Amino acid sequence: MSDFEQKWESELHRWDPRRVKITIAAFVAVLLIAPVAIWGVRVATSDTRGAGNVEIERNSAENRIRAQAFFEQSYEDVKKFEVQIGDAQKAYDDFIATTPKPTADDVVAAQLYGQRLSGLQTTLTGLQQQCQNTVADYNAEARKTLAAEWRSDELPYQIDASSPATDCKSS
């Protein structure tokens, strides 16, 4: 038998059916076990990874800029709403004070009066609700892990809804 024939014969015996079955079974086992093992490691380390991810997100430039801008804008919005609420209340009061209520006989004038009065009241109520929503959003954001740290020291920790300066009510 030649050297080539011996090598060929040796190679054929190397991959006998039993060995092929074992190799395939081992490969399938790895394919089934590896994802479960990876999942297990991810679950086991999720708490640590989660805490680390929170720190990374909290200290990211985007988060710092967004949070700081949110607090500044929200606080200024509340102050703006307070002025607008005062203006809307004044417009409502001025309308009542300067516009005589029409008689019941003048149906068209009574309807126009009621519509104008209703419009002024709706504007006032809408501004108050927007102001209250802005205060609630500011206060909620002030308690959030990712945002609280980046509020300017000049701004309040929470907006006091009972303070006349920020109560979202007309003076």
Secondary structure, 3 states (H helix, E strand, C coil): CCHHHHHHHHHHHHCCHHHHHHHHHHHHHHHHHHHHHHHHHHHHCHHHHHHHHHHHHHCCHHHHHHHHHHHHHHHHHHHHHHHHHHHHHHHHHHHHHHCCCCCCCCHHHHHHHHHHHHHHHHHHHHHHHHHHHHHHHHHHHHCCCCCHHHCCCCCCCCCCCCCCCCCCCCC
